[in-house]
Amino acid sequence: MKETLADIAIQIQQIPAPTFDETRRAQFVLEMFRQNGLSQLEMDSVGNVLACIPGAGTDSPIVVSAHLDTVFPAETDLAIRREPGRIYGPGIGDNSTGVAGLFGLLGMLKERNISLPGDLWLAANTCEEGLGDLIGMKAICERFGSAPRLYLVLEGMALGHIYHRAIGVRRYKITCHTRGGHSWTDYGNPSAIHELARLVTALGGLTLPVSPRTSLNVGRIAGGTSVNTLAAEAWLELDLRSENESTLRELIQRIESLVESNNRPGVWFELQVIGQRPAGELDRNHPLVRHAKNCLSAQGIEPTLTQGSTDANIPLSLGYPSLVLGLTTGGGAHTLDEYIETGPLEQGAQQLVSFICGAWQA
C-alpha cells in the first residue's frame, strides 16, 4: 500500500497546479476516478473534482476532501529525489500525498469489499493555498450544506495530528501612493517604497500576544519604476492570524489604524482585504474527535489535538463537524526541499480507512 500511495502521490506531484491553475491536475484526478470504476463523477464550476462511492444504507453522507493546488509557480522544477525512507519534491507532501489518500481510501474499501452505511463523497478541491481564499471548499459546503455527518480534510504531512480547531486569518494588500518623480531633481519628495518600508518597520515593532498565539507576516512586497525614480506606488501583502477570533479582530483594528495614521499630504495608503479565513472549532470531546484519536492509537501513533488554517475553516465556521487528518510525516513544506517519509504511509492509510468505517457510528 505504501508503494502504491507513494507512486500515486508522485504522479500527482508531477503535474503543476498553482492556485487558480489546477485544471490539468484536476483532469488527471477525474480520469483516475473513472479508471477506478466510479461513475458518479463531475467537475464543478470552480474546478473541484467530485466522485461518489454509493452507500449501502441511507445514513448521512461523509465528504472527504484534499486540495489540489500548491504554492509553487507553474514553471517550478518538480523533479523528484529519493533517499532511503524519503521522497523529496516541491508539493509532494502538501498536498499531493493528501490527494493520493483519496485513492488509497478508495482502493482499500474495494479490496476489503466494505459497504458503508451512507454515501462517501471524494473531493479534490481547488484554491486552498495563497490567495485562493478557500474558494473550492466554499463551493463544496454550499453544495452539501449541513447534510454530511462530517467534512474530513486530508493533508499529506499531518499524520498524528487531529486538527479540530480553525485559526482565523485576515489578509491585506496595502498599497502606498505618492506623486513620484526623479531621484535627483525631485529628491526630498516622498517615495512610495520608502514610505512602505517605514510601515513595514512599524508593523514589525508591534507587540503580539503569545497566548492566544497570534502572528503577523509580510509575505510579498514590490513597487517602483526604476533605480533612479522616486516610486509612485509600492505594495505589500500582509497575513494576520490568531487562535482567538476576538484577538484577531483587535489586531485588525490596530493594523487599520496604523495604516490610516501614515496618510499625509502627498502620501496615501490603500487597504484591500484579499483573504479571510473564518475561525471555528469542533469540541475536543466530540465523538468524532475521540474516534480519530482511537484510530491513531490503534496504529501505535500518539494523537495530538491541534489547530491550523486549512480547508476545514469553512465547515467549522459554519458549525458543520469537520476534522483534518494526515497520511504521513515529512518536512520542508512550501519549500523546494519538501519531503515525505514513506515508512508511515501504511499506518496513515490504515488509520484513514478505520476512521471512515467507524465514523457513522462514532
Buried (B, 14 or more C-beta within 10 A) or exposed (E): BBEBBBEBBBBBBBBBBBBBBBBEBBBBBBEBBEEBEBEEBEBBEBBBBBBBBEBEEEBBBBBBBBBBBBBBEEEBEBEBEEEEEBBBBBBBBBBBBBBBBBBBBBBBBEEEEBEBBBBBBBBBBBBBBBEBBBBBBBBBBEBBEEEBBBBBBBBBBBBBBBBBBBBBBBBBBBBBBBEBBEBEEBEEBBBBBBBBBEBBEBBEEEEBEEEBBBEBEBEEBEBBEEEEBBBBBBBBBBBBBBBBBEBBEBBBEBBEEBBEEBBEEEBBBBEEEBBEBBBBBBEEEBEBBBBBBBBBEEBEBEBEEEBBBBBBBBBBBBEBBBBBBBBBBBBBBBEBEBBBBBEBBBBBBBBBBBBBBBBBEB
